[in-house]
Amino acid sequence: MTKGLTFTTLFHYAVRMVFVTAIFTSIYWLLFASDRYVSEANIIIRKTDSIAAPTPDISMLMAGLSGTDRADQFLLREYLLSVDMLKILDAALDLRSHYSDWQHDVVSQMWLRDVSMEWFHRHFLARTSVEYDDFAGVLRVQVQAYDAPTAQAISSMMVAEGERYMNQLDHELAQAQVDFLVTQVKEAQQRLQEANQTLLKFQNEKNLLFPEITAEGINALIFKLEEQRAQLQTQLAALPKNLDRDHPNITMLKQSLAAIDRQIKQEKARLTNNVTSDTTLNTVLEEFQYLQMEVEFTREIYKTALAALEKGRIDATRLLEKVSVLQSPTLPEYPMEPRRVYNTFVTLLLALIVSGILKLLEAIILDHVD
């Protein structure tokens, strides 16, 4: 029996402690908890690229944005909640002094001004919320402070710094692309100059400005001589058969044919004979055409590189991140935190639940003891 009374006494003390704790907690929520003002802002990231339309995909149908914009939203969210952002805010607004001011209640304030950055950041995260609304595709920023102007100043600076940071990322990426394209243009220009120098050196060594023109001229002359020879042969065949072989007309035609044959042979020899000590015109023409194609190829590469560089420079100034403010940071007129009535109700409700559980455990234990 004594043992049963001991268990009963312990449970009674536990229930009393639960209710005493709930009462003191409720008194804290109703009377002592410091008012915290909440400044809100809704923002969205849009690119200033009005030329390239986004390609529709599933994420656009679900969130109303392109996948890239959604990723940018999450990137901005991480930066707004980062230690770097906290350092900027603290340097401008002295948040350490604001959050650790002993004029506010001990529970909600940061106990020491010079706490480590890790604990300071945790306290900042407890007072700041940046949530991504997947349906609307916007970032909802909520900042708590002990007075309305400070809350608005924090949220306004977060929006401004977020836009600066996103533009800085885009500028760095665009500048890296431009620097790469500049390098490619310089390399293409160098290749074109080298190809031109090689071609000029080849022409000077062979003493031929345009070998293909020389070869075309020789071929045209050979073609014309072939026509003349055909005409002479036709004239010779048209002479009467009874003429003597030593007839002046026959002799003249044969001499002309022989002269033309010699001329044709000489012209053909020019195509195959050595232009220099060890190179024929055909070989020179082939080498010249290869070098000329190399020059044209490098020129096209140079043109493409110049066009890409110009496009990259335009994109560097055109593709910017614009943080559009759907709702500017508000100046709160009423402290929305803490929710005193709600927190008091939840505290008492939890006390009743815990007390009920303790009573149930007491009944079970007494039943087994009996």
TIFIVO-308482 format. One line per field, with one value per residue (C-alpha): residue number from 0; residue in three letters; x, y, z. Coordinates in nm, 3 decimals. Example, Ala and Ser with C-alpha at 12.3 -4.5 7.8 and 13.67 -1.06 7.14 Angstrom:
residues 2
n <- 0,1
res <- ala,ser
c1 <- 1.230,1.367
c2 <- -0.450,-0.106
c3 <- 0.780,0.714
END
This chain:
residues 370
n <- 0,1,2,3,4,5,6,7,8,9,10,11,12,13,14,15,16,17,18,19,20,21,22,23,24,25,26,27,28,29,30,31,32,33,34,35,36,37,38,39,40,41,42,43,44,45,46,47,48,49,50,51,52,53,54,55,56,57,58,59,60,61,62,63,64,65,66,67,68,69,70,71,72,73,74,75,76,77,78,79,80,81,82,83,84,85,86,87,88,89,90,91,92,93,94,95,96,97,98,99,100,101,102,103,104,105,106,107,108,109,110,111,112,113,114,115,116,117,118,119,120,121,122,123,124,125,126,127,128,129,130,131,132,133,134,135,136,137,138,139,140,141,142,143,144,145,146,147,148,149,150,151,152,153,154,155,156,157,158,159,160,161,162,163,164,165,166,167,168,169,170,171,172,173,174,175,176,177,178,179,180,181,182,183,184,185,186,187,188,189,190,191,192,193,194,195,196,197,198,199,200,201,202,203,204,205,206,207,208,209,210,211,212,213,214,215,216,217,218,219,220,221,222,223,224,225,226,227,228,229,230,231,232,233,234,235,236,237,238,239,240,241,242,243,244,245,246,247,248,249,250,251,252,253,254,255,256,257,258,259,260,261,262,263,264,265,266,267,268,269,270,271,272,273,274,275,276,277,278,279,280,281,282,283,284,285,286,287,288,289,290,291,292,293,294,295,296,297,298,299,300,301,302,303,304,305,306,307,308,309,310,311,312,313,314,315,316,317,318,319,320,321,322,323,324,325,326,327,328,329,330,331,332,333,334,335,336,337,338,339,340,341,342,343,344,345,346,347,348,349,350,351,352,353,354,355,356,357,358,359,360,361,362,363,364,365,366,367,368,369
res <- met,thr,lys,gly,leu,thr,phe,thr,thr,leu,phe,his,tyr,ala,val,arg,met,val,phe,val,thr,ala,ile,phe,thr,ser,ile,tyr,trp,leu,leu,phe,ala,ser,asp,arg,tyr,val,ser,glu,ala,asn,ile,ile,ile,arg,lys,thr,asp,ser,ile,ala,ala,pro,thr,pro,asp,ile,ser,met,leu,met,ala,gly,leu,ser,gly,thr,asp,arg,ala,asp,gln,phe,leu,leu,arg,glu,tyr,leu,leu,ser,val,asp,met,leu,lys,ile,leu,asp,ala,ala,leu,asp,leu,arg,ser,his,tyr,ser,asp,trp,gln,his,asp,val,val,ser,gln,met,trp,leu,arg,asp,val,ser,met,glu,trp,phe,his,arg,his,phe,leu,ala,arg,thr,ser,val,glu,tyr,asp,asp,phe,ala,gly,val,leu,arg,val,gln,val,gln,ala,tyr,asp,ala,pro,thr,ala,gln,ala,ile,ser,ser,met,met,val,ala,glu,gly,glu,arg,tyr,met,asn,gln,leu,asp,his,glu,leu,ala,gln,ala,gln,val,asp,phe,leu,val,thr,gln,val,lys,glu,ala,gln,gln,arg,leu,gln,glu,ala,asn,gln,thr,leu,leu,lys,phe,gln,asn,glu,lys,asn,leu,leu,phe,pro,glu,ile,thr,ala,glu,gly,ile,asn,ala,leu,ile,phe,lys,leu,glu,glu,gln,arg,ala,gln,leu,gln,thr,gln,leu,ala,ala,leu,pro,lys,asn,leu,asp,arg,asp,his,pro,asn,ile,thr,met,leu,lys,gln,ser,leu,ala,ala,ile,asp,arg,gln,ile,lys,gln,glu,lys,ala,arg,leu,thr,asn,asn,val,thr,ser,asp,thr,thr,leu,asn,thr,val,leu,glu,glu,phe,gln,tyr,leu,gln,met,glu,val,glu,phe,thr,arg,glu,ile,tyr,lys,thr,ala,leu,ala,ala,leu,glu,lys,gly,arg,ile,asp,ala,thr,arg,leu,leu,glu,lys,val,ser,val,leu,gln,ser,pro,thr,leu,pro,glu,tyr,pro,met,glu,pro,arg,arg,val,tyr,asn,thr,phe,val,thr,leu,leu,leu,ala,leu,ile,val,ser,gly,ile,leu,lys,leu,leu,glu,ala,ile,ile,leu,asp,his,val,asp
c1 <- 0.000,0.284,0.439,0.111,0.093,0.450,0.369,0.052,0.245,0.505,0.244,0.058,0.381,0.447,0.098,0.136,0.475,0.322,0.046,0.281,0.511,0.217,0.094,0.434,0.479,0.137,0.221,0.541,0.351,0.081,0.287,0.662,0.735,0.872,0.682,0.842,0.745,0.737,0.828,0.732,0.841,0.756,1.013,1.067,1.372,1.337,1.606,1.629,1.667,1.362,1.494,1.537,1.199,1.206,1.143,0.827,0.881,0.709,0.849,0.699,0.357,0.380,0.539,0.479,0.854,1.132,1.361,1.649,1.445,1.340,1.701,1.788,1.514,1.666,2.013,1.890,1.717,2.040,2.227,1.964,1.999,2.378,2.644,2.769,2.430,2.426,2.767,2.646,2.332,2.526,2.780,2.504,2.239,2.435,2.205,2.412,2.320,1.958,1.903,2.098,1.939,1.854,1.544,1.375,1.282,1.556,1.400,1.371,1.683,2.040,2.202,2.549,2.638,2.976,2.864,3.028,2.915,2.764,2.528,2.457,2.362,2.132,1.956,1.924,1.770,1.521,1.411,1.421,1.225,1.274,1.038,0.985,0.622,0.635,0.284,0.320,0.693,0.792,1.015,0.839,1.072,0.971,1.197,1.136,1.278,1.196,1.084,0.913,1.180,1.453,1.242,1.173,1.539,1.654,1.410,1.483,1.858,1.813,1.617,1.871,2.174,2.008,1.966,2.326,2.455,2.260,2.377,2.734,2.713,2.581,2.848,3.125,2.993,2.946,3.294,3.447,3.274,3.392,3.750,3.739,3.604,3.872,4.135,3.975,3.972,4.340,4.428,4.220,4.382,4.727,4.641,4.514,4.829,5.049,4.851,4.880,5.254,5.301,5.111,5.310,5.638,5.535,5.448,5.779,5.978,5.805,5.800,5.431,5.163,4.870,4.978,4.621,4.592,4.919,4.801,4.462,4.637,4.855,4.554,4.360,4.651,4.681,4.306,4.332,4.634,4.437,4.157,4.403,4.557,4.214,4.139,4.471,4.409,4.065,4.212,4.481,4.222,4.009,4.285,4.245,4.400,4.575,4.797,5.165,5.312,5.545,5.262,5.306,4.967,5.040,5.387,5.258,4.985,5.223,5.472,5.197,5.084,5.438,5.482,5.155,5.248,5.578,5.400,5.149,5.429,5.614,5.305,5.227,5.586,5.543,5.276,5.494,5.844,6.009,5.921,6.213,6.487,6.263,5.899,5.661,5.381,5.120,5.280,5.310,4.943,4.840,5.045,4.914,4.553,4.610,4.765,4.486,4.223,4.405,4.389,4.016,3.948,4.131,3.957,3.617,3.723,3.831,3.497,3.306,3.515,3.457,3.081,3.076,3.275,3.035,2.737,2.904,2.965,2.602,2.482,2.712,2.523,2.179,2.148,2.098,1.901,1.619,1.480,1.125,0.951,0.591,0.541,0.789,0.919,0.638,0.658,0.461,0.217,0.134,0.362,0.258,0.502,0.477,0.122,0.031,-0.322,-0.232,0.087,-0.098,-0.372,-0.119,0.074,-0.236,-0.349,-0.012,-0.029,-0.368,-0.241,0.070,-0.140,-0.381,-0.093,0.049,-0.292,-0.325,0.021,-0.070,-0.383,-0.196,0.078,-0.168,-0.370,-0.061,0.043,-0.298
c2 <- 0.000,0.236,0.167,0.254,0.578,0.659,0.617,0.820,1.099,1.106,1.128,1.400,1.601,1.545,1.664,1.968,2.048,2.023,2.267,2.501,2.504,2.565,2.852,3.021,2.968,3.117,3.414,3.458,3.450,3.690,3.939,3.915,3.802,4.095,4.214,4.124,4.304,4.111,4.275,4.082,4.100,3.890,3.880,3.702,3.673,3.756,3.781,4.090,3.858,3.939,3.776,3.415,3.280,3.001,2.650,2.505,2.212,2.036,2.274,2.568,2.403,2.331,2.650,2.902,2.954,2.802,2.553,2.801,3.071,2.820,2.727,3.097,3.139,2.866,3.012,3.352,3.190,3.024,3.353,3.548,3.301,3.276,3.393,3.640,3.810,3.820,3.988,4.256,4.318,4.330,4.575,4.809,4.770,4.636,4.336,4.197,4.495,4.483,4.113,4.117,4.429,4.351,4.566,4.264,3.939,3.693,3.400,3.557,3.771,3.670,3.654,3.781,4.039,3.885,3.527,3.320,3.363,3.014,3.097,3.442,3.282,3.035,3.319,3.505,3.199,3.176,3.534,3.515,3.306,3.285,3.032,2.945,2.925,2.652,2.723,3.099,3.083,3.361,3.396,3.506,3.686,3.738,3.918,3.963,4.249,4.421,4.738,4.804,5.024,4.769,4.486,4.685,4.788,4.425,4.299,4.594,4.537,4.164,4.233,4.490,4.274,3.971,4.155,4.281,3.931,3.769,4.037,3.991,3.619,3.688,3.952,3.717,3.439,3.673,3.822,3.474,3.391,3.716,3.654,3.305,3.441,3.711,3.438,3.241,3.548,3.615,3.253,3.257,3.583,3.436,3.126,3.343,3.554,3.245,3.089,3.410,3.433,3.070,3.134,3.450,3.274,2.990,3.235,3.416,3.092,2.966,3.308,3.255,3.488,3.268,2.925,2.827,3.125,3.025,2.665,2.779,3.003,2.714,2.485,2.750,2.796,2.419,2.400,2.677,2.507,2.180,2.361,2.507,2.164,2.014,2.286,2.228,1.854,1.918,2.145,1.886,1.611,1.829,1.871,1.668,1.323,1.368,1.650,1.582,1.534,1.827,2.056,2.395,2.375,2.033,2.137,2.452,2.267,1.998,2.258,2.438,2.111,2.032,2.380,2.349,2.000,2.136,2.425,2.190,1.967,2.265,2.395,2.052,2.026,2.351,2.180,1.884,2.027,2.156,2.510,2.500,2.248,1.976,2.092,2.079,2.323,2.059,1.999,2.372,2.417,2.139,2.284,2.633,2.516,2.343,2.657,2.869,2.642,2.669,3.049,3.042,2.797,3.006,3.318,3.157,3.055,3.411,3.547,3.301,3.391,3.764,3.708,3.498,3.764,4.037,3.827,3.747,4.116,4.196,3.913,4.033,4.361,4.221,3.908,4.045,3.914,4.143,4.090,4.213,4.307,4.190,4.324,4.577,4.525,4.626,4.860,4.663,4.854,4.571,4.307,3.974,3.775,3.615,3.490,3.525,3.378,3.095,3.006,3.018,2.792,2.543,2.548,2.470,2.207,2.033,2.050,1.877,1.610,1.541,1.535,1.289,1.064,1.078,0.993,0.702,0.572,0.611,0.406,0.132,0.108,0.107,-0.162,-0.384,-0.307,-0.414
c3 <- 0.000,0.082,-0.254,-0.426,-0.232,-0.335,-0.703,-0.662,-0.489,-0.766,-1.037,-0.845,-0.821,-1.192,-1.287,-1.065,-1.222,-1.565,-1.477,-1.291,-1.596,-1.826,-1.607,-1.595,-1.969,-2.035,-1.814,-2.014,-2.346,-2.220,-2.021,-2.061,-2.420,-2.619,-2.923,-3.256,-3.575,-3.902,-4.232,-4.545,-4.908,-5.212,-5.491,-5.820,-6.045,-6.414,-6.679,-6.897,-7.198,-7.404,-7.721,-7.623,-7.517,-7.258,-7.379,-7.224,-6.992,-6.703,-6.442,-6.633,-6.632,-6.261,-6.133,-6.407,-6.457,-6.656,-6.484,-6.494,-6.315,-6.050,-5.989,-5.962,-5.703,-5.487,-5.535,-5.418,-5.120,-5.008,-5.033,-4.839,-4.551,-4.570,-4.327,-4.588,-4.595,-4.213,-4.208,-4.451,-4.246,-3.920,-4.060,-4.181,-3.908,-3.606,-3.564,-3.278,-3.062,-3.175,-3.103,-2.772,-2.623,-2.257,-2.277,-2.434,-2.267,-2.183,-2.365,-2.711,-2.712,-2.796,-2.455,-2.551,-2.811,-2.895,-2.944,-3.215,-3.572,-3.568,-3.278,-3.420,-3.752,-3.577,-3.402,-3.733,-3.897,-3.609,-3.684,-4.065,-4.313,-4.690,-4.844,-5.209,-5.317,-5.576,-5.703,-5.747,-5.827,-5.584,-5.280,-4.963,-4.723,-4.359,-4.111,-3.738,-3.532,-3.205,-3.383,-3.715,-3.884,-3.816,-3.958,-4.274,-4.305,-4.280,-4.544,-4.777,-4.756,-4.815,-5.136,-5.260,-5.176,-5.334,-5.664,-5.649,-5.582,-5.867,-6.110,-5.989,-6.065,-6.414,-6.480,-6.370,-6.592,-6.888,-6.839,-6.826,-7.155,-7.313,-7.195,-7.346,-7.676,-7.684,-7.647,-7.929,-8.154,-8.088,-8.162,-8.482,-8.589,-8.526,-8.731,-9.018,-9.017,-9.015,-9.303,-9.507,-9.440,-9.546,-9.870,-9.949,-9.877,-10.109,-10.390,-10.350,-10.353,-10.671,-10.840,-10.918,-10.794,-10.895,-11.022,-11.108,-11.344,-11.510,-11.548,-11.681,-11.936,-12.055,-12.082,-12.272,-12.513,-12.562,-12.630,-12.888,-13.055,-13.064,-13.247,-13.498,-13.554,-13.615,-13.868,-14.050,-14.057,-14.202,-14.469,-14.551,-14.583,-14.809,-15.072,-15.391,-15.379,-15.712,-15.589,-15.571,-15.224,-15.285,-15.377,-15.206,-15.030,-14.889,-14.784,-14.615,-14.426,-14.309,-14.190,-14.001,-13.842,-13.737,-13.586,-13.394,-13.267,-13.144,-12.974,-12.808,-12.691,-12.544,-12.364,-12.220,-12.110,-11.916,-11.705,-11.620,-11.636,-11.322,-11.223,-10.984,-10.956,-10.814,-10.849,-11.144,-11.209,-11.128,-10.790,-10.729,-10.818,-10.579,-10.293,-10.369,-10.361,-10.027,-9.877,-10.023,-9.867,-9.536,-9.560,-9.641,-9.359,-9.100,-9.232,-9.175,-8.825,-8.758,-8.883,-8.664,-8.360,-8.418,-8.449,-8.131,-7.947,-8.051,-7.947,-7.615,-7.547,-7.622,-7.398,-7.121,-7.107,-7.190,-6.977,-6.628,-6.334,-6.232,-5.884,-5.932,-5.608,-5.614,-5.263,-5.128,-4.774,-4.545,-4.245,-3.985,-3.767,-3.527,-3.372,-3.521,-3.308,-3.067,-3.117,-2.751,-2.741,-2.978,-2.791,-2.457,-2.591,-2.730,-2.400,-2.193,-2.442,-2.422,-2.043,-2.047,-2.287,-2.078,-1.758,-1.920,-2.020,-1.666,-1.517,-1.756,-1.661,-1.292,-1.336,-1.523,-1.261,-0.969,-1.141,-1.167,-0.809,-0.679
END
